[in-house]
């Protein structure tokens, strides 16, 4: 088996808990300079003026940390690093609670509206970046991800060399995940039941959809209790398709309260609008630690407000 060449360490430190961008110059290209390649490669987000300004300011560096000049010759396989300008983000005014920490993992209880990892317009104001700053663990990484609008238990890894072992737990479905949701109550809906369908999530389209074909999404739906036309449900996904639980609950005719996408797209939720959070919570995460062999079960103590205090949630 051919061994992968290890990536060189970044010569730039993190900024606000966010890693610098790493770019590898591909083989086979015939650019005259590094600058020419970056202008073409970053054309979607940065023009020549932006790249030139970064080069002139010494903000693009090579593996030795030396600033790359405008005339630096193109070298196939060369790595360069730089920090993108951080977007002007609205702070999510809710804490992220650490429920467990050892030398291998950090388990956090993520609030609604906070993205798990840097992506798109959510960069420094994410669970990963916040925890890196608050805990002083620059190498912290996410073993999996929750939707920004979903609250609950998320697993992070402390040591980069162990991250793959924890990620494989999710890839190989060796994790028990239990969610809780508040949605309308339908007395005609027979529960518990297992929902199986094929879900397609297209790039650039906010909502996923069910299509014909071999099922790739399986969820068990159980009724916990109901009152006043609302119900509390336990959701047990055995697969991990994007928006799977939200799609399945909507398909059953009981869409999760506060959902801006299902059954009708009304979102995205505007920045700074923290009213009526999606009533979906990753309540339990259970697994056997692949490094230590310990059996773990983590439970979020959060309450879904549409159940505990519906008038306040609905009035926000």
C-alpha positions as CSV (number, residue, x, y, z in Angstrom):
1,X,0.0,0.0,0.0
2,X,1.3,3.4,-0.9
3,X,1.8,5.6,2.1
4,X,0.4,9.1,2.0
5,X,3.0,11.9,2.4
6,X,2.3,13.7,5.6
7,X,1.1,17.2,5.3
8,X,3.6,19.9,6.4
9,X,2.7,21.8,9.6
10,X,1.2,25.2,9.2
11,X,3.7,28.0,9.6
12,X,0.8,30.3,10.6
13,X,-1.0,30.2,13.9
14,X,-4.7,30.0,14.2
15,X,-6.7,33.3,14.3
16,X,-9.7,33.4,16.6
17,X,-9.6,29.7,16.7
18,X,-9.7,29.4,12.9
19,X,-7.1,27.5,10.9
20,X,-5.3,29.3,8.0
21,X,-6.2,28.2,4.5
22,X,-3.8,25.7,3.0
23,X,-3.3,25.6,-0.8
24,X,-1.3,23.0,-2.6
25,X,-0.1,24.0,-6.1
26,X,-1.2,21.1,-8.4
27,X,1.2,19.3,-10.7
28,X,0.7,19.6,-14.4
29,X,-0.2,23.3,-14.3
30,X,2.0,25.7,-16.1
31,X,1.6,29.0,-14.3
32,X,4.5,31.4,-14.4
33,X,4.1,32.5,-10.8
34,X,2.3,31.5,-7.6
35,X,0.5,34.8,-7.8
36,X,-1.0,34.0,-11.2
37,X,-2.3,30.7,-10.0
38,X,-3.9,32.2,-6.9
39,X,-5.6,34.9,-8.8
40,X,-7.2,32.2,-11.1
41,X,-7.9,29.8,-8.3
42,X,-9.5,32.3,-6.0
43,X,-11.4,34.1,-8.7
44,X,-14.7,33.3,-7.1
45,X,-13.9,35.0,-3.8
46,X,-11.0,37.3,-4.5
47,X,-9.8,39.3,-7.4
48,X,-6.3,40.1,-8.5
49,X,-6.3,43.2,-6.3
50,X,-7.1,41.2,-3.2
51,X,-4.4,38.6,-3.9
52,X,-1.8,41.3,-4.7
53,X,-2.6,43.2,-1.5
54,X,-2.2,40.0,0.5
55,X,1.1,39.3,-1.2
56,X,2.4,42.8,-0.7
57,X,1.5,42.7,3.0
58,X,3.3,39.4,3.5
59,X,0.1,37.5,4.4
60,X,0.7,34.6,2.1
61,X,3.6,32.4,3.2
62,X,5.4,29.2,2.2
63,X,6.1,26.1,4.3
64,X,9.0,27.9,6.0
65,X,6.9,30.9,6.9
66,X,8.5,33.1,4.3
67,X,6.3,35.6,2.6
68,X,5.5,34.7,-1.0
69,X,6.3,37.6,-3.4
70,X,4.4,38.5,-6.6
71,X,7.3,37.1,-8.7
72,X,7.7,33.8,-6.8
73,X,8.0,31.1,-9.4
74,X,5.3,28.5,-9.6
75,X,6.4,25.1,-8.1
76,X,4.1,22.1,-8.5
77,X,3.4,20.5,-5.2
78,X,4.3,23.6,-3.2
79,X,2.1,24.6,-0.3
80,X,1.1,28.1,0.7
81,X,-0.9,29.4,3.6
82,X,-2.9,32.5,4.4
83,X,-5.8,33.7,6.5
84,X,-9.0,34.8,4.9
85,X,-10.7,37.9,6.1
86,X,-13.1,36.8,8.8
87,X,-16.7,37.7,8.0
88,X,-18.6,40.1,10.2
89,X,-20.5,37.6,12.3
90,X,-23.4,38.0,14.6
91,X,-22.5,36.5,18.0
92,X,-24.7,33.7,19.1
93,X,-25.6,34.8,22.7
94,X,-25.8,31.3,24.2
95,X,-22.9,29.4,25.9
96,X,-21.5,26.1,24.8
97,X,-21.3,23.8,27.7
98,X,-18.5,21.2,28.2
99,X,-20.1,18.0,29.6
100,X,-17.0,15.8,29.6
101,X,-13.3,16.2,28.9
102,X,-10.3,14.0,29.0
103,X,-6.9,13.8,27.2
104,X,-8.6,12.3,24.1
105,X,-12.0,14.0,23.7
106,X,-14.1,16.9,24.6
107,X,-17.9,16.5,24.6
108,X,-19.9,19.7,24.3
109,X,-23.6,20.6,24.5
110,X,-24.1,22.9,21.6
111,X,-26.8,25.6,21.6
112,X,-29.2,26.2,18.8
113,X,-28.0,28.6,16.1
114,X,-24.3,27.9,16.6
115,X,-22.6,26.0,13.7
116,X,-20.4,23.1,14.6
117,X,-17.4,23.9,12.4
118,X,-16.3,26.8,10.2
119,X,-18.3,26.9,7.0
120,X,-19.6,29.6,4.7
121,X,-20.4,32.8,6.6
122,X,-20.0,31.0,10.0
123,X,-16.3,30.9,10.8
124,X,-15.1,32.3,14.2
125,X,-18.6,32.1,15.7
126,X,-18.7,28.3,15.6
127,X,-18.6,25.6,18.3
128,X,-15.1,24.4,17.2
129,X,-13.5,27.9,17.1
130,X,-15.1,28.9,20.4
131,X,-13.9,25.8,22.2
132,X,-10.4,26.1,20.8
133,X,-10.3,29.6,22.2
134,X,-12.1,28.9,25.5
135,X,-10.2,25.7,26.3
136,X,-6.9,26.6,24.8
137,X,-6.7,23.5,22.6
138,X,-5.7,24.7,19.1
139,X,-5.6,21.1,17.7
140,X,-9.2,20.4,18.7
141,X,-11.2,18.9,15.9
142,X,-14.8,17.8,15.3
143,X,-15.5,14.0,15.0
144,X,-18.9,14.8,13.5
145,X,-21.3,17.6,13.0
146,X,-24.8,18.9,14.0
147,X,-26.8,21.3,11.9
148,X,-26.5,24.9,13.0
149,X,-30.2,25.0,14.1
150,X,-30.0,21.7,16.1
151,X,-28.8,21.8,19.7
152,X,-27.2,19.0,21.7
153,X,-24.2,16.7,22.2
154,X,-21.2,16.9,19.9
155,X,-18.0,15.0,20.1
156,X,-14.6,16.7,19.5
157,X,-11.1,15.2,19.5
158,X,-8.1,16.5,21.2
159,X,-5.3,14.8,19.3
160,X,-5.2,15.1,15.5
161,X,-3.6,11.6,15.1
162,X,-6.7,10.1,16.9
163,X,-9.4,12.0,15.0
164,X,-9.8,9.3,12.4
165,X,-10.5,6.6,15.0
166,X,-13.4,8.7,16.4
167,X,-14.7,9.7,13.0
168,X,-14.8,6.0,12.0
169,X,-17.3,5.5,14.8
170,X,-19.8,7.6,13.0
171,X,-18.9,6.4,9.5
172,X,-19.2,2.7,10.6
173,X,-22.4,3.4,12.6
174,X,-20.9,2.3,15.9
175,X,-22.5,5.2,17.8
176,X,-26.0,5.3,19.3
177,X,-27.6,8.6,18.7
178,X,-30.9,9.6,20.3
179,X,-32.7,12.9,19.4
180,X,-35.7,14.6,20.9
181,X,-38.2,16.8,19.0
182,X,-41.3,18.7,19.6
183,X,-43.9,18.7,16.8
184,X,-47.6,18.6,16.3
185,X,-49.5,15.6,17.7
186,X,-51.5,13.5,15.3
187,X,-53.6,10.8,17.0
188,X,-54.0,9.0,13.6
189,X,-50.2,8.6,13.3
190,X,-49.3,5.0,14.4
191,X,-46.1,5.1,16.4
192,X,-43.6,3.7,17.0
193,X,-42.5,3.2,13.4
194,X,-39.4,3.0,11.3
195,X,-39.2,5.4,8.4
196,X,-37.1,4.4,5.4
197,X,-36.6,6.6,2.3
198,X,-34.0,7.9,-0.1
199,X,-33.0,11.5,0.6
200,X,-31.2,13.7,-1.8
201,X,-29.5,16.9,-0.8
202,X,-28.3,19.0,-3.8
203,X,-25.4,21.5,-3.4
204,X,-26.7,25.0,-3.4
205,X,-30.3,23.9,-2.5
206,X,-31.3,24.6,1.1
207,X,-33.8,21.8,1.5
208,X,-33.2,18.1,1.0
209,X,-36.0,16.0,-0.6
210,X,-37.1,12.4,-0.8
211,X,-36.7,10.7,-4.2
212,X,-37.4,7.2,-5.6
213,X,-34.7,4.6,-5.1
214,X,-33.0,2.4,-2.6
215,X,-33.4,3.9,0.9
216,X,-30.3,5.6,2.3
217,X,-32.0,7.1,5.4
218,X,-33.5,5.1,8.2
219,X,-35.1,6.7,11.4
220,X,-37.2,5.2,14.2
221,X,-39.8,7.6,15.5
222,X,-41.4,7.1,19.0
223,X,-44.0,9.1,20.8
224,X,-43.0,10.0,24.4
225,X,-46.0,12.1,25.5
226,X,-48.5,14.7,24.2
227,X,-50.6,17.6,25.4
228,X,-52.4,20.6,23.9
229,X,-51.9,19.4,20.3
230,X,-48.2,19.0,20.7
231,X,-46.0,16.0,21.2
232,X,-42.6,15.1,22.4
233,X,-40.9,12.5,20.2
234,X,-37.8,10.3,20.5
235,X,-36.0,10.0,17.2
236,X,-33.4,7.3,16.6
237,X,-31.5,7.6,13.3
238,X,-29.5,4.7,12.1
239,X,-28.1,6.6,9.1
240,X,-26.9,10.2,8.9
241,X,-28.2,11.9,5.8
242,X,-28.4,15.7,5.8
243,X,-31.6,16.9,7.5
244,X,-32.8,13.3,7.8
245,X,-34.9,13.6,10.9
246,X,-36.4,16.9,9.7
247,X,-37.4,15.4,6.3
248,X,-38.8,12.3,7.9
249,X,-40.9,14.1,10.5
250,X,-42.3,16.4,7.8
251,X,-43.1,13.4,5.6
252,X,-45.1,11.9,8.5
253,X,-47.2,15.1,8.6
254,X,-45.7,16.3,11.9
255,X,-42.9,18.8,11.0
256,X,-40.7,19.8,13.8
257,X,-41.7,23.1,15.4
258,X,-39.5,26.0,14.3
259,X,-38.3,24.4,11.1
260,X,-37.7,27.0,8.4
261,X,-37.3,24.5,5.6
262,X,-39.8,21.7,6.1
263,X,-42.5,21.3,4.8
264,X,-42.2,24.8,3.3
265,X,-39.0,26.8,2.8
266,X,-39.2,30.1,4.6
267,X,-35.5,30.5,5.5
268,X,-32.7,30.8,5.9
269,X,-33.0,32.2,9.4
270,X,-31.6,35.8,9.3
271,X,-28.4,36.5,11.1
272,X,-29.2,37.7,14.6
273,X,-32.7,36.2,14.7
274,X,-32.6,33.9,17.6
275,X,-36.4,33.6,18.1
276,X,-38.2,30.2,18.0
277,X,-35.3,27.8,17.7
278,X,-35.8,24.6,15.8
279,X,-37.2,22.1,18.4
280,X,-34.7,19.4,17.7
281,X,-32.1,18.2,20.3
282,X,-29.3,15.7,20.0
283,X,-30.2,14.3,23.5
284,X,-27.9,11.2,23.8
285,X,-24.6,10.1,22.3
286,X,-23.4,6.6,23.3
287,X,-20.3,4.7,22.1
288,X,-17.3,2.7,23.2
289,X,-14.1,4.8,23.0
290,X,-11.9,3.4,20.2
291,X,-8.7,4.6,22.0
292,X,-9.4,3.8,25.7
293,X,-12.1,1.2,25.4
294,X,-14.3,3.0,27.9
295,X,-18.0,2.9,27.5
296,X,-19.5,6.4,27.2
297,X,-23.0,7.7,27.4
298,X,-23.6,11.5,27.3
299,X,-26.9,13.1,27.9
300,X,-27.9,16.7,27.3
301,X,-29.9,18.3,30.1
302,X,-31.4,20.9,27.8
303,X,-35.1,21.4,27.6
304,X,-36.9,22.1,24.4
305,X,-38.8,25.3,25.1
306,X,-41.8,24.6,22.9
307,X,-42.5,21.8,25.4
308,X,-41.5,23.3,28.7
309,X,-42.7,26.8,28.1
310,X,-44.6,26.9,24.8
311,X,-46.3,30.4,25.2
312,X,-42.8,32.0,25.7
313,X,-41.3,30.1,22.8
314,X,-44.2,30.9,20.5
315,X,-44.3,34.6,21.5
316,X,-40.6,35.3,20.7
